[in-house]
Amino acid sequence: MTERAQKVIAAARNVAEGSPTLGKLIREGRDPMITKTYYEYAAVLREVVEQYRVGGLVYCADILELVDELEDL
């Protein structure tokens, strides 16, 4: 697994292990499992953009290569 793939997976894992806490989400009346999933998606997308941004541009071919790599895990 490449370093980029490891960073993307770590971004999702950090959300899963960190905030927002389940108790906080429940107190706010939000479904904890769905909300955590949304936070994980957002973290992954942010990390992908950060990894593949070149002068403000992100190349789809690079992202699709990462997708293939992640699917092969």
Helices and strands as residue ranges (DSSP letters): H 3-17, H 22-27, H 32-52, E 53-54, E 57-58, H 60-71
